Amino acid sequence: MSQPKVNILLATYNGEKFLKTQLDSLIEQTYENIDIYVRDDCSTDNTVEFIKNYIESNKSGKRIILLENMELIYDLRNHFTR
């Protein structure tokens, strides 16, 4: 039997210096069937660039999705209300 999908929502604002620890911790979880949604709240540091680089280098098989403000509304309506 396959594991149920778990969606993790991570909100950040100027969180560049904390994100590596947070994302590494989520990726290292033994539960395999997770998607990590990261929403940036208009950070003024390099948060978005860090997230994009982290996603590009992610080899875990776990999905990390960066949500822009309008994408968040779409995803919430279409993915979390099923």
N, C-alpha and C positions, 0 to 999 in steps of 0.2 A: 504494500500500500504506500502511495506517495505521501509526502508531507504536505500539509496545507500551506498555502502561500502566506507569508507574513510580510506586511508592508511596514517599513519604518520611515517615519517622517522626521526629518532633522531640519530645524529652522536655524538660520545663522545671520548675524549682523556683525561685521568686522571681526569675524571669528577665525581669521587665517591662522593665528598662532595656536588655536585649539583643535582645529579640524583634523590634523593628522592623527592625533591621539584618539579622537572620537571615531573617525572612520576606520582606523586600524582595529579598534576594539570591536566594532560591528562586523568587520570582515572576518575577524578571528573567531567569531562565534561558531560553535559546532553545528548549529542548525543550518542546513544548507539552503532551504527554499525561501530566501528573503530577497526583497527588493528594497533599496535604500533611496528614498526621495529626499533631495536636499534643496531647500528653498532659501535663496539669499534675499535679504530685505534691504537691497540697495546699499550694500557695503561700500565704504570709501577706501578700504585697503585693498589688498590683492586676493581677497577671499574667492571671488568668482574664478580668477585665473588658477588659483590653487586647486579648486574643485575640478575644473576642466582637466588639468594635468593629472590629478589623482585618478579621474575616470579613465583617461587615456592609458595610464600605466597599470590599471587594475587587471590582474590576471587570475583573480579568485574564482571567477565564474558567477559571482553574485553581482546583480545589476545595481549600478549607482546611476541615478537620473537627476540631473540638475534641472529644476523647474524655474522657469521665468514666471512672472506674476500671472499672465494670462494662461499659461500652460497649467498652472496650479488649479485654476478654476475648472478647466476642462477635465483634468485628471481626477479631481475630487468627484465631479459629477459622473464620470464614466468608468472609473475603476474602483472606487470605494463604496459605491452604492448598489453594487450588484447583489 
